[in-house]
Amino acid sequence: MSYQEALAYLNSFVNYEKQDRYDYKKLFKLDRMVKLAALLGNPEAGIKSIHVAGTKGKGSTSAMIHSILKSAGFKAGLYTSPHLTTFRERIRVDDELISEDDISRILDTVKDAVEALGDDRPSFFEVYTALAYLYFKERSPDFVVYEVGLGGRLDATNIITPLISVITPLSYEHMDKLGHTLTQIAVEKCGIIKERSICVSAEQHPEAREVIKKTCEEKKTRLIELGKDVMFKEIGSSESKEIFSVRGLFNTYPRLETPLLGAHQAANAACSIAVIEALRYHDITIDADAVSSGLRDVKWPGRLEILSRNPMIAIDGAQNGASAHVLAEAVKGIFKYDKLTLILGVSKDKDISGILKELVPIADSMILTKSKISERALEPSHIKEERILCNMKVALTESVEEAVDKALSGSSPEDMILIAGSLFVAGEARSYILDTLGRQAVNA
């Protein structure tokens, strides 16, 4: 099939990333993914892997682990979701995204296996994950880092047997699907922890930490915790980098840098170092220079990413209250500006009040918008109904492009425009801004 036919085929499957309400525990079936993988010859088996779940920072942490592995000279695969601008971003080996030709060719094989499932039709994410397994099998990387899509226990990535499972910070997310308490959410996330394995956990709320500890005890799995076994400290930050130190399991790193901005990225980096050092328990040692260069060279677009400096324009995928909180703290601590215009678009199933509670206090004005590709996008007029906005200067727009144009027309070079609330919105804004202002704008 051609690439356009491949995209049409992928889009013929239900995509829960773009849907609002559905029965997660009824519709997500790990046994279906097991059958699909078996029909493909279990391509996921036999490759060293690291599995990353969580609410905040799982994508950034995955990208950092991947970058360190590359820096150490390993051939490293990375599987993440969702994407900002193209499906190809989700699957890569080293710095190379999967090609259109490879997607088309491998989908022909996946299609035969899907048809063999009969009426038990998989989701978009399951099909694309199967494609990833086959691609990595072909490319034979030394490691693959898999980011969980949703939850953990029932996620299509959870048929792998990783060297290390990672739980990044947990908070309230997808409560109608994963549970209404941190305990329930943690149980779903901890579904990726395997028997007699290794688990690395970020610092957690006591309720979530208890679930992680109990799960590891029951599964006789070694637990490595940030804040206990691995420590970090922020040294400083700027508009170009975060500077911090880490005391790891085996090494001390007195000064590290990453271009990913915010104190939360120092925490994500410490988590990635814990994972890299824990590989020693599998007789894999990576030196401090590779850790340092890997963190310095990591690329992860859409996470407090600066797209222009006159005025300052930054995008971030923050889409829940906890992520919005760390975003607000980072903006206050890093950037200098006269006025801040917040462009916000959110999905229907998100904690809108929690997001607004964190971001409204840092904004001088607000432009509400919506993604044009997400079926879950909430109408801007509905966001405006939130009580916290009653005294805020708010404008409504029908598209991200319109919102960006409106913000630019009302901003001076000394102002800042922050775009947040959804990775869909961040991705659309990124494409439009880079195409409109030119890709050199960020260096202005």
matplotlib code that plots the C-alpha trace (Angstrom):
import matplotlib.pyplot as plt

x = [0.0, 1.1, 1.8, -1.6, -3.3, -1.4, -2.6, -6.2, -5.8, -4.5, -7.3, -9.9, -9.3, -10.8, -8.3, -8.9, -6.4, -9.0, -12.1, -13.8, -15.9, -15.3, -15.1, -11.3, -11.4, -13.9, -12.4, -8.7, -7.8, -4.2, -5.0, -5.9, -2.5, -0.9, -2.8, -1.8, 1.9, 1.8, 0.4, 3.3, 5.9, 6.3, 8.6, 8.8, 10.7, 14.4, 15.2, 16.4, 13.8, 12.9, 9.2, 8.1, 4.6, 3.4, 1.2, 3.9, 7.2, 7.1, 7.8, 10.7, 12.1, 11.9, 13.6, 16.4, 17.0, 17.1, 19.5, 21.9, 21.9, 22.7, 25.5, 27.0, 27.3, 24.3, 21.8, 18.6, 14.9, 12.2, 8.5, 6.3, 2.8, 1.1, 2.9, 3.1, 3.0, 3.5, 2.9, 6.5, 7.7, 6.4, 8.9, 12.6, 16.0, 18.7, 17.8, 16.0, 12.2, 10.5, 10.1, 6.9, 7.9, 8.6, 5.2, 3.5, 5.5, 5.1, 1.4, 0.9, 2.1, 0.2, -3.0, -2.9, -2.5, -5.4, -7.7, -6.8, -8.2, -11.6, -14.2, -11.9, -10.8, -7.8, -7.5, -5.3, -2.7, -2.6, -2.0, 0.7, 2.3, 2.4, 4.0, 6.6, 7.4, 8.0, 10.1, 12.4, 12.8, 14.0, 16.4, 17.8, 18.6, 20.5, 17.7, 14.2, 12.6, 8.8, 6.5, 3.2, 0.2, -2.6, -2.5, -0.1, -1.8, -3.9, -1.7, -0.6, 3.1, 2.6, 3.4, 7.1, 9.4, 11.6, 14.9, 13.6, 10.1, 9.8, 7.0, 7.2, 5.2, 1.6, -1.3, -5.0, -5.5, -8.1, -10.1, -13.1, -10.9, -8.1, -9.9, -10.9, -8.2, -4.4, -4.4, -6.6, -4.6, -1.3, -2.6, -3.2, 0.2, 2.0, 0.6, 3.9, 6.0, 7.2, 8.2, 11.7, 12.7, 13.8, 11.5, 12.6, 10.1, 10.1, 9.2, 5.5, 2.6, 2.5, -0.7, 0.9, 4.2, 2.5, 1.0, 4.4, 6.2, 3.6, 3.6, 7.4, 7.3, 4.6, 6.5, 9.9, 11.1, 14.0, 12.6, 14.9, 13.3, 14.2, 14.4, 15.8, 18.2, 18.9, 19.0, 19.1, 19.3, 18.6, 21.6, 20.1, 18.1, 17.9, 16.0, 18.3, 19.0, 18.4, 21.4, 21.4, 23.4, 22.6, 23.8, 23.2, 23.4, 27.0, 28.2, 27.9, 27.3, 28.1, 27.0, 24.6, 22.7, 19.7, 18.0, 14.6, 13.5, 12.1, 13.0, 10.7, 13.1, 15.9, 13.7, 13.1, 16.8, 17.5, 15.0, 16.6, 20.0, 18.6, 17.5, 20.8, 22.7, 20.3, 21.4, 24.5, 22.3, 22.1, 25.9, 25.5, 27.7, 27.4, 30.0, 29.4, 30.5, 27.7, 25.2, 26.3, 26.4, 23.1, 21.3, 22.9, 21.9, 18.4, 15.6, 12.0, 9.9, 6.7, 7.7, 8.3, 9.9, 10.8, 9.7, 10.4, 12.1, 10.6, 8.1, 8.9, 6.7, 6.7, 4.6, 3.9, 1.7, 0.6, -2.8, -3.7, -3.5, -0.1, 1.6, 0.1, 1.6, 5.1, 4.7, 3.6, 6.5, 8.9, 7.6, 7.8, 11.3, 12.9, 11.3, 11.3, 8.5, 6.2, 2.8, 1.9, -0.8, -2.0, -3.4, -5.3, -7.1, -8.0, -9.7, -13.2, -11.9, -9.3, -9.3, -10.1, -10.5, -7.2, -5.4, -6.9, -6.2, -2.5, -2.2, -4.6, -2.5, 0.5, -1.5, -2.4, -4.8, -6.2, -7.1, -9.2, -9.0, -9.4, -7.5, -8.9, -7.9, -9.1, -12.6, -12.1, -11.4, -13.6, -15.3, -13.7, -17.1, -17.4, -14.0, -15.0, -17.8, -15.3, -15.8, -12.1, -12.2, -15.0, -12.5, -10.1, -9.7, -10.7, -11.0, -12.5, -11.1, -12.1, -8.6, -5.0, -3.9, -6.4, -5.4, -1.7, -2.4, -4.5, -1.9, 0.9, -1.1, -1.6, 2.0, 5.1, 8.6, 9.0, 5.8, 5.4, 2.9, 2.4, 0.5, -0.7, -3.5, -3.0, -0.3, -2.7, -2.8, 0.9, 1.6, -0.7, 0.8, 4.4, 3.8, 2.0, 4.5, 7.6, 6.0, 4.8, 7.8, 10.4, 12.4, 15.2, 12.8, 13.8, 17.4, 16.5]
y = [0.0, 3.6, 5.9, 7.7, 4.3, 3.3, 6.5, 5.8, 2.2, 3.4, 5.9, 3.2, 1.9, 3.5, 6.0, 6.4, 9.3, 11.4, 10.1, 11.3, 8.8, 5.0, 2.0, 1.6, -1.6, -3.2, -2.1, -2.4, -6.1, -7.2, -10.7, -9.3, -7.7, -11.0, -12.7, -10.1, -10.3, -14.1, -13.9, -11.7, -14.1, -12.2, -9.6, -7.8, -10.7, -10.9, -7.1, -5.4, -2.9, -0.3, 0.5, 3.9, 4.7, 7.6, 10.8, 13.5, 13.4, 9.9, 11.2, 13.4, 10.6, 8.2, 10.7, 11.2, 7.5, 7.1, 10.0, 8.6, 5.2, 6.7, 8.8, 5.6, 4.1, 1.8, 1.6, 2.7, 2.6, 4.8, 4.4, 7.3, 8.7, 10.9, 12.7, 16.5, 16.6, 13.2, 9.5, 8.9, 10.7, 7.8, 5.3, 5.9, 4.3, 6.7, 10.0, 8.4, 8.5, 5.5, 6.2, 6.5, 3.5, 1.3, 2.2, 1.3, -2.0, -3.2, -2.4, -4.9, -7.6, -6.2, -6.1, -9.9, -10.5, -8.1, -9.9, -13.2, -11.8, -11.8, -9.7, -8.8, -5.7, -3.9, -0.1, 2.3, 2.2, -1.6, -1.7, 1.0, -0.7, -4.0, -2.0, -0.7, -4.2, -5.4, -2.4, -2.7, -6.5, -5.6, -2.9, -4.9, -2.1, -2.8, -1.3, 0.0, 2.5, 2.1, 4.9, 3.6, 5.0, 5.0, 3.5, 0.6, -2.7, -3.0, -0.9, -2.5, -2.0, -4.2, -7.5, -6.8, -8.1, -5.1, -5.0, -2.1, -0.6, 3.1, 4.9, 8.7, 11.0, 10.0, 12.4, 12.6, 11.8, 9.9, 9.4, 8.1, 5.3, 4.6, 5.4, 8.3, 7.8, 7.9, 4.3, 3.1, 5.1, 3.7, 0.1, 0.6, 2.2, -0.5, -3.1, -2.7, -4.0, -7.5, -10.4, -10.4, -7.4, -3.8, -0.8, 2.8, 5.3, 9.1, 10.9, 10.1, 11.2, 8.8, 7.2, 6.3, 5.4, 2.8, 1.0, 1.0, -0.4, -3.0, -4.1, -4.5, -6.4, -8.8, -9.3, -9.6, -6.7, -4.4, -0.9, 2.2, 5.5, 9.1, 11.0, 7.9, 6.0, 8.7, 12.4, 15.5, 19.3, 22.1, 24.5, 27.0, 27.6, 29.9, 30.2, 27.7, 25.0, 23.5, 23.0, 20.4, 17.8, 14.1, 11.6, 8.3, 4.7, 4.4, 7.8, 11.5, 14.0, 17.5, 19.5, 18.4, 20.3, 19.6, 21.9, 20.7, 23.6, 23.6, 22.1, 19.1, 18.2, 17.9, 15.4, 13.6, 13.6, 12.1, 9.4, 8.6, 8.4, 5.9, 3.8, 4.0, 3.1, 0.3, -1.4, -2.4, -5.1, -6.5, -6.2, -3.1, -0.2, 3.3, 5.9, 9.4, 11.1, 9.4, 10.4, 14.0, 14.2, 12.3, 14.7, 17.8, 16.6, 15.3, 16.6, 16.5, 19.1, 20.5, 20.6, 24.2, 24.6, 28.1, 28.8, 32.6, 35.2, 38.5, 38.1, 35.0, 32.2, 28.9, 25.7, 23.0, 19.9, 20.4, 18.8, 18.3, 20.2, 18.7, 19.4, 22.9, 23.6, 22.7, 24.6, 27.7, 27.4, 27.0, 30.1, 32.2, 31.1, 31.2, 33.9, 37.7, 39.5, 42.5, 40.7, 37.1, 36.0, 32.4, 30.4, 27.5, 24.5, 21.4, 18.1, 17.3, 14.7, 16.8, 18.6, 22.0, 23.7, 22.3, 23.5, 27.0, 27.2, 26.9, 28.9, 31.8, 33.5, 33.9, 35.3, 38.9, 37.9, 34.6, 33.3, 30.1, 27.8, 24.1, 21.5, 20.8, 17.1, 15.9, 14.8, 15.3, 19.1, 21.2, 24.2, 27.4, 28.8, 26.0, 26.7, 30.3, 29.3, 28.3, 30.7, 31.5, 33.3, 35.7, 38.6, 37.6, 39.2, 36.3, 35.9, 33.0, 31.6, 28.6, 27.4, 27.4, 29.4, 32.1, 32.1, 32.5, 35.3, 37.1, 36.8, 38.0, 41.1, 42.1, 41.4, 43.6, 42.1, 42.3, 40.1, 36.4, 34.0, 30.6, 27.9, 24.9, 22.6, 19.8, 18.1, 18.4, 22.2, 22.4, 20.4, 22.5, 25.7, 24.4, 23.7, 27.0, 29.1, 27.6, 27.8, 31.4, 32.9, 30.8, 28.1, 30.5, 32.5, 30.5, 31.7, 35.3]
z = [0.0, -0.5, 2.5, 2.0, 1.9, 5.0, 6.8, 5.7, 7.0, 10.3, 10.6, 10.0, 13.5, 16.6, 18.0, 21.7, 21.8, 20.0, 21.7, 24.9, 26.7, 26.5, 28.8, 29.2, 31.2, 28.7, 25.4, 26.3, 26.0, 26.6, 25.4, 22.0, 21.7, 22.8, 20.0, 17.4, 18.4, 18.2, 14.7, 13.8, 15.4, 18.7, 17.2, 20.6, 22.2, 22.4, 22.4, 25.6, 26.6, 29.2, 29.9, 31.1, 32.6, 34.7, 34.6, 34.3, 32.5, 31.0, 27.5, 28.6, 30.8, 27.9, 25.6, 28.1, 28.6, 24.8, 24.3, 27.0, 25.4, 22.0, 23.6, 25.1, 21.6, 21.6, 18.8, 20.5, 19.6, 21.0, 20.9, 22.2, 21.9, 20.9, 18.2, 17.5, 13.7, 12.1, 13.0, 12.1, 15.3, 17.4, 16.2, 15.8, 15.9, 17.1, 15.4, 12.4, 12.3, 10.7, 7.0, 5.1, 3.0, 6.1, 7.6, 4.3, 3.9, 7.4, 7.6, 4.8, 7.2, 10.1, 8.0, 7.4, 11.1, 11.9, 9.5, 11.2, 14.5, 12.9, 14.6, 17.6, 15.9, 17.5, 18.1, 16.2, 19.1, 19.1, 15.3, 15.5, 18.4, 16.4, 13.6, 16.0, 17.3, 13.7, 12.8, 15.8, 15.1, 11.6, 12.8, 15.7, 18.1, 21.3, 23.4, 22.9, 25.3, 25.2, 26.6, 27.8, 25.9, 28.6, 32.0, 32.0, 33.0, 29.8, 27.5, 24.2, 25.1, 28.2, 26.5, 26.6, 29.4, 30.1, 31.9, 33.9, 34.5, 35.3, 37.1, 36.7, 38.9, 39.3, 39.7, 38.8, 35.1, 33.0, 36.2, 34.4, 33.0, 35.5, 38.8, 41.0, 43.7, 43.4, 44.7, 41.8, 39.3, 40.7, 40.5, 36.8, 36.2, 38.3, 36.0, 34.0, 36.9, 36.2, 38.5, 39.9, 37.9, 38.6, 39.0, 39.2, 40.7, 40.7, 43.9, 44.6, 46.7, 49.7, 48.5, 45.1, 46.7, 48.9, 45.9, 44.1, 47.2, 47.8, 44.1, 44.1, 47.4, 46.0, 42.8, 44.5, 42.4, 43.3, 43.9, 43.3, 44.4, 43.7, 46.9, 48.7, 46.6, 44.0, 44.9, 42.7, 43.2, 40.9, 40.5, 38.1, 35.0, 32.0, 28.7, 27.2, 29.8, 33.2, 35.4, 38.3, 40.2, 40.8, 43.4, 41.7, 42.8, 41.8, 40.6, 41.6, 38.8, 40.3, 37.3, 34.5, 31.8, 29.7, 27.1, 28.5, 30.7, 34.3, 37.6, 36.8, 34.0, 36.5, 38.3, 35.0, 34.3, 37.7, 37.0, 33.7, 35.4, 38.0, 35.1, 33.3, 36.5, 37.3, 34.1, 36.1, 37.7, 34.2, 33.7, 31.5, 32.6, 31.1, 32.0, 33.4, 30.2, 28.2, 30.8, 30.7, 26.9, 26.5, 28.7, 27.1, 23.6, 24.3, 22.0, 23.0, 21.1, 22.6, 26.2, 27.2, 23.8, 22.7, 19.1, 18.9, 21.0, 19.6, 21.2, 23.3, 22.2, 24.0, 23.7, 26.2, 26.2, 29.9, 30.0, 33.7, 36.9, 38.0, 34.7, 34.6, 38.0, 37.0, 33.8, 35.7, 38.1, 35.3, 33.4, 36.5, 37.3, 33.9, 31.7, 31.8, 30.0, 30.2, 29.6, 29.1, 26.7, 27.4, 24.4, 25.8, 24.3, 26.2, 25.7, 27.2, 29.6, 31.2, 34.6, 33.2, 36.6, 37.7, 34.6, 34.9, 38.6, 37.8, 34.6, 35.0, 37.7, 35.4, 32.5, 31.7, 29.0, 27.5, 24.1, 24.1, 21.1, 20.1, 18.1, 14.6, 14.6, 18.0, 18.5, 22.2, 21.8, 24.1, 22.6, 23.7, 24.8, 27.3, 28.8, 29.2, 31.5, 34.2, 37.2, 37.5, 34.2, 35.1, 35.7, 33.0, 29.6, 27.4, 23.6, 21.7, 18.5, 16.3, 15.4, 16.8, 13.8, 14.5, 18.2, 17.3, 14.8, 17.4, 20.1, 17.8, 16.7, 20.3, 21.6, 21.7, 21.4, 25.2, 25.8, 26.0, 24.4, 26.1, 24.3, 26.4, 27.4, 24.9, 22.8, 19.9, 20.3, 20.9, 17.8, 15.6, 17.0, 16.4, 12.8, 12.1, 14.0, 12.4, 9.0, 9.5, 11.4, 9.8, 11.4, 12.3, 14.6, 17.6, 17.2, 16.8]

ax = plt.figure().add_subplot(projection="3d")
ax.plot(x, y, z, "-o")
ax.set_aspect("equal")
plt.show()
